[in-house]
């Protein structure tokens, strides 16, 4: 039986109310709590997830993005996903969550 250790790397840059999170790897039930615990949204007006190196998003990851979107809207902020691969975008499309993806 093949056992793969899926990981998530999180790189954050905060500047003048904008938090950019560069993600790499998998957002699954094991790695999503890392993302939820890593972000400090104090004084953040815009939250941007750079998804260029995200390989897969499971339902736990989708729930996390929904949570972050609602959190940002509640504080009159915004959340965006950029550099989303076609494969990952198809996952968001299936659940009707494509409105936060920026086509760049």
C-alpha positions in Angstrom: 0.0 0.0 0.0 1.4 3.3 -1.1 1.3 6.0 1.6 1.9 9.6 0.5 2.4 12.5 2.9 0.5 15.4 1.5 1.7 18.7 2.8 0.7 22.4 2.6 3.2 25.2 2.6 1.9 28.7 3.6 3.9 31.9 2.9 2.4 35.1 4.1 3.0 38.8 3.2 1.1 41.6 4.9 1.3 45.1 3.7 -1.0 48.1 4.2 -4.1 46.0 5.0 -3.5 43.4 2.3 -2.6 39.8 3.3 -1.2 37.6 0.5 -1.0 33.9 1.3 1.0 31.9 -1.2 -0.1 28.3 -0.9 1.6 25.1 -2.2 0.4 21.5 -1.9 -2.8 20.0 -0.8 -5.7 21.4 1.2 -7.2 18.3 2.8 -8.6 17.4 6.2 -5.1 17.0 7.6 -3.6 20.3 6.2 -6.6 22.7 6.3 -6.3 23.3 10.1 -2.8 24.6 9.5 -4.2 27.2 7.1 -7.0 28.1 9.5 -4.6 28.6 12.4 -1.9 30.4 10.4 -3.8 33.4 9.4 -4.0 36.6 11.5 -6.7 38.8 9.9 -6.3 41.7 12.3 -6.1 44.9 10.3 -6.6 43.0 7.0 -8.9 44.6 4.5 -8.1 42.3 1.6 -7.1 38.6 1.7 -5.6 37.2 -1.4 -4.7 33.5 -1.8 -2.2 32.8 -4.5 -3.1 29.3 -5.6 -0.5 28.8 -8.2 1.1 25.8 -6.5 -2.0 24.2 -5.0 -2.5 20.7 -6.4 -5.8 19.7 -4.9 -8.6 21.2 -2.7 -10.8 18.8 -0.7 -14.1 19.8 0.9 -12.3 20.8 4.1 -10.3 23.4 2.1 -13.5 24.6 0.4 -15.1 25.1 3.9 -12.0 27.1 5.0 -12.2 29.4 2.0 -15.9 29.9 2.6 -15.1 30.7 6.3 -12.5 33.3 5.2 -14.8 34.8 2.7 -17.5 35.3 5.2 -15.1 36.6 7.8 -13.8 39.2 5.4 -17.3 40.2 4.3 -18.3 40.7 7.9 -15.5 43.2 8.3 -16.3 44.9 5.0 -13.2 43.4 3.4 -12.7 41.2 0.4 -11.2 37.8 -0.4 -9.8 36.7 -3.7 -8.1 33.6 -5.2 -5.6 34.2 -7.9 -3.5 31.9 -10.1 -5.9 29.0 -9.8 -5.2 26.1 -12.0 -7.9 24.8 -14.3 -8.2 21.6 -12.4 -8.6 23.3 -9.0 -10.9 25.9 -10.6 -13.1 23.0 -11.8 -13.5 22.0 -8.2 -14.7 25.5 -7.2 -17.0 25.6 -10.2 -18.7 22.3 -9.1 -19.7 23.9 -5.8 -20.7 27.3 -7.1 -17.7 29.1 -5.5 -16.2 30.6 -8.7 -17.1 34.2 -7.9 -14.0 34.7 -5.7 -11.6 33.4 -8.3 -9.8 36.1 -10.3 -8.9 35.2 -13.8 -5.4 36.4 -14.2 
